[in-house]
Amino acid sequence: MPIITFHKGGQVYSDEVKENTNLVVRAGIRQFPYPHLRYECGMGKCSKCACRVLAGAEHLPAPNWKEKKQLGERLDAGWRLACQLWVQQDIELAQDDALSA
């Protein structure tokens, strides 16, 4: 089962999740990474869940059209929308209020 490591506000949170997990869905039902993950629509329209991928990007699918539209050039800097990711392997993410959309 994948291990999610999540950095926010100078803190690091880590937990194991089931394979093929969406972190925004989990947060919405009050499971890890709730309450640390910032998100809103869950549909790739608002970019509130934008995170920088620190490790594990090679295991993610290519960005979809929603991520390309919302993140633009930030994709090249390792940003992704958590609501659009279904985690299959270990991943390390950072969400910093000063840097997120």
N, C-alpha and C positions, 0 to 999 in steps of 0.2 A: 504494500500500500504506500502511496506517495507521502512524503513528508513535506509540509509547507512551512517555510520559514518566512516570516513577515516582519519587516522593519517599519516602525512608525514612531515619530516623536522621540527618537533616541532609545526606544525600547525594541526588544526582539521577542517575537512570539513564535512558537513552533508547535505543530501538532500533526498527527497522522490523519489522512482522510482516505476515503474509498477511492479507488481508481475511477476515472471519468467523472470527477467532481467539478462543479462550477462553484467558485468561492462566493459569488454574489448570491446564488441560490442558498448556499449554506448560511451565509450571514442573515439572509432574510428569514430563515427559520430558526435563528438564534443559535447557530452552531459556529464553531471556529471558521473564519476569523472574526466573527461578531464579538465584541462591538468595535473592534479596531479598524476594520475595513470601511472606508467611506465609499458609498455608492448611492444611486438614486433610482434611475429608471430600469436598469437591468436589461436594456434592449439595445445598447450601443448608440443611443441618441444624445446623451448628456455629457459623457466622458468624466463623470464624477469619480468613477472607479479606476481611473488611469493609474497604472503602477509601472515602476521601472523594474525590469527583470534583471536581477543580479546574477543568477545562476539558473541553468536549466532551459534556457531559450532554445537550445538545439532540439529539445523534445517537443516543442510547440509547433502547431501547424502555422503556415504562412498567415500573415494578417489578412483578414477579410475586408470587404469593401467598407464596412462600417468603421473599422479601425483606421483604414486609410483616410477616410473622410474626416474623422474626429481628431486623429493624432498627427496626420501629415508628416512633416519632417521629424517629429519626435519619435517616430518608428525607428529611424536610423540610430537614435540614441538609446534604444532598448525599451521604449515605452510600449505598453499594451493595455487593452481594456480588459479588466478582470472578468467582466460579464460575458465576454466573448470567448473565454478560455475554458476548455474542459481538460482538467489536469490529469495526465496519465502517469507522470513520473515526478520525482522530487523537483521542487522549484523554490527559488528564493526571490521574494519581491520586496520592493520598498515603495511606500506611499507617503510622501512628504507634503504637507499642506502648502508649503511655500513653492513647491515645484509642480504640483498637480494642477489640472485644469480647473 
